[in-house]
Amino acid sequence: MNKNKELIIIDKISKKLKEKRKETVFPLSPTHRKELRNLRDSNIGSLRNRLSNIQQLKQEEYRKKYNKEIEKEFLGKTEVCKKLNDNWIFVIKSINDILVIRKEKEEKLNTKFLNLNNDYGDISSLKNIDKSRKFSFDKKFVCNKIADDEFIKKYEKSFNKVKELINKLDTQYEEAINFGDLEIVKQLYYYMKNSDKLFLNISNLKI
C-alpha cells in the first residue's frame, strides 16, 4: 500500500491532535469517556475483524491456487516413508538376531561370578522400536504449511500496513478522548464507519 488518501487523512488528524488548544476543549465526565472508549473499541474491533477475514480469504485463495503445484514436489515422499519403514523393520530384526546369538553365547559360558552393568532387559526394548519409530507424510498439512509460509512472505507487509493504520486510529481516538476533542472523535468515528477505502487495496490483492 502506497502513501494514499487514507494515510494523508491519518497524518492530518495527527497534526490536529498536536496543535495547541485551549486548556479544556470539552470537560468530559468519566462516564462520557467510558462510553466513547466502548464505542472506539467496538469500531476498532470491527476493523481488525474485517482485516482478519480478508487475510483468511486471501490465504485460502492462495492455497487453492498453488497447492497442486506444491504437491508435485512431494509426489515420492509417501514411497520414501514406506522404504525407510520397511528397512527399519529389517534393521531391528537383524539387531535382535545378533542379540539372540550373543545371549546364547553368554549362556554357554560360565558367567555366574562375573559382574554385568546392564542385563538384557534394557537391550530387549529394541524389539518395540519398529512399532514406535515410523516415518509418515501428511501431504495436505505439508502443502498448506508451505503455501501459508509463502503467502506470509509475499503479502505480510501489505496486511501489516493496514494494521498500522488501524493502530494509529486507535491511538488518535484515545488521544482525542483524553483531550476532550469531540470534533476529532466525531471525524474518527465516521472515518471508521465508512472505512471501505481503507480495505480497498488489501481486498484487491492479486494472488
C-alpha positions in Angstrom: 0.0 0.0 0.0 1.5 3.3 -1.1 1.1 6.8 0.6 -2.5 7.2 -0.3 -5.6 9.3 0.8 -6.0 7.1 3.9 -2.5 7.9 5.1 -2.9 11.6 4.3 -6.1 11.8 6.4 -4.5 10.0 9.3 -1.5 12.4 9.1 -3.8 15.4 9.1 -5.6 14.1 12.2 -2.3 13.6 13.9 -1.3 17.2 13.2 -4.6 18.4 14.6 -4.1 16.5 17.7 -0.7 18.1 18.2 -1.9 21.6 17.6 -2.1 24.0 20.6 -5.6 24.1 22.1 -7.5 25.6 24.9 -6.8 24.0 28.3 -10.1 22.2 28.1 -12.0 21.7 24.8 -14.9 19.8 26.4 -15.0 18.8 30.1 -15.8 15.1 29.6 -17.0 13.2 32.6 -15.6 9.7 33.4 -18.9 8.2 32.2 -18.6 10.0 28.8 -15.0 8.9 28.4 -16.0 5.3 29.2 -18.9 5.4 26.6 -16.6 6.9 24.0 -13.9 4.3 24.6 -16.5 1.5 24.4 -17.6 2.9 21.0 -14.0 3.2 19.9 -13.3 -0.4 21.0 -16.3 -1.6 19.1 -15.3 0.2 15.9 -11.6 -0.7 16.1 -12.5 -4.3 16.8 -14.8 -4.3 13.7 -11.9 -3.0 11.5 -9.5 -5.7 12.9 -12.0 -8.5 12.4 -12.7 -7.3 8.8 -8.9 -7.3 8.0 -8.5 -10.7 9.6 -11.4 -12.1 7.5 -9.9 -10.6 4.3 -6.5 -12.1 5.2 -8.0 -15.6 5.8 -9.9 -15.5 2.5 -6.8 -14.4 0.6 -4.7 -17.1 2.3 -7.3 -19.8 1.4 -7.3 -18.4 -2.2 -3.5 -18.8 -2.3 -3.7 -22.4 -1.0 -6.2 -23.4 -3.7 -4.2 -21.8 -6.5 -0.8 -23.2 -5.6 -1.4 -26.4 -3.6 -1.3 -28.7 -6.7 1.9 -27.1 -7.8 3.4 -27.7 -4.4 2.1 -31.3 -4.3 4.2 -32.1 -7.4 7.4 -31.5 -5.4 6.4 -34.2 -2.9 5.0 -37.0 -5.1 7.5 -39.5 -3.9 7.5 -38.8 -0.2 5.0 -41.5 0.7 7.1 -44.1 -1.1 10.2 -42.8 0.7 8.4 -43.3 4.0 7.5 -46.9 3.1 11.1 -47.7 2.1 12.5 -46.3 5.3 10.0 -48.0 7.5 10.4 -51.4 5.7 14.2 -51.0 6.0 13.9 -50.2 9.7 11.9 -53.4 10.4 14.8 -55.3 8.7 17.4 -53.5 10.8 15.5 -54.2 14.0 15.2 -57.9 13.1 18.9 -58.1 12.3 19.8 -56.5 15.7 17.5 -58.9 17.5 19.0 -61.9 15.7 22.5 -60.7 16.7 21.3 -60.3 20.3 19.9 -63.8 20.3 23.3 -65.2 19.2 25.1 -63.1 21.8 22.8 -64.3 24.5 23.2 -67.9 23.6 27.0 -67.5 23.7 26.8 -65.9 27.2 24.6 -68.8 28.4 27.1 -71.3 27.2 29.9 -69.7 29.2 30.1 -69.7 32.9 29.3 -66.1 33.9 27.9 -66.8 37.3 30.5 -64.8 39.3 31.0 -62.0 36.7 29.6 -58.5 37.2 27.4 -57.1 34.5 26.4 -53.4 34.5 23.3 -54.0 32.3 21.2 -57.0 31.6 19.1 -57.8 28.5 16.1 -56.0 30.0 17.2 -52.7 28.5 18.6 -54.1 25.3 15.5 -56.1 24.5 13.4 -52.9 24.4 14.7 -52.6 20.8 12.1 -55.1 19.9 9.4 -52.5 20.1 11.2 -49.7 18.3 9.8 -50.8 15.0 6.3 -50.1 16.3 7.1 -46.6 17.6 9.7 -45.2 15.2 7.9 -44.8 11.8 8.2 -42.1 9.1 4.9 -40.6 7.8 4.0 -37.9 5.4 0.8 -35.7 5.7 0.6 -34.3 2.2 -2.3 -31.9 3.0 -0.6 -30.5 6.1 2.8 -30.0 4.4 1.3 -28.3 1.3 -0.9 -26.0 3.4 2.1 -25.1 5.6 4.3 -24.3 2.6 1.6 -22.3 0.9 0.9 -20.3 4.1 4.6 -19.6 4.6 4.9 -18.3 1.0 1.7 -16.2 1.4 3.1 -14.6 4.6 6.4 -13.9 2.9 4.7 -12.3 -0.1 1.8 -10.4 1.5 2.6 -9.8 5.2 3.9 -6.3 4.6 0.6 -5.2 2.9 -1.5 -6.5 5.7 0.8 -5.0 8.3 0.5 -1.6 6.8 -3.3 -1.8 7.2 -2.8 -3.0 10.8 -0.5 0.0 11.4 -3.2 2.3 10.1 -5.8 0.7 12.4 -3.4 1.1 15.4 -2.9 4.7 14.6 -6.6 5.3 14.5 -6.9 3.6 17.9 -4.2 5.8 19.3 -5.6 9.0 17.9 -9.1 8.1 19.2 -7.7 7.7 22.7 -5.7 11.0 22.4 -8.8 12.8 21.2 -10.8 11.5 24.2 -8.1 12.5 26.6 -8.0 16.0 25.2 -11.8 16.2 25.2 -11.7 17.0 21.4 -15.1 15.7 20.4 -14.7 17.1 16.9 -11.8 14.8 16.1 -13.6 12.0 17.9 -16.5 12.5 15.5 -14.2 12.6 12.5 -12.5 9.4 13.5 -15.9 7.7 14.2 -17.3 8.5 10.8 -13.9 7.6 9.2 -14.1 4.2 10.7 -17.8 3.7 9.9 -17.0 4.5 6.3 -13.8 2.5 6.0 -14.3 0.8 2.7 -11.4 2.7 1.1 -9.1 1.6 4.0 -9.6 -2.0 2.8 -9.8 -1.4 -0.9 -6.1 -2.1 -1.8 -5.8 -5.1 0.5 -9.1 -6.6 -0.9 -7.8 -6.1 -4.5 -4.5 -8.0 -3.9 -4.0 -10.3 -6.8 -3.0 -13.8 -5.6 
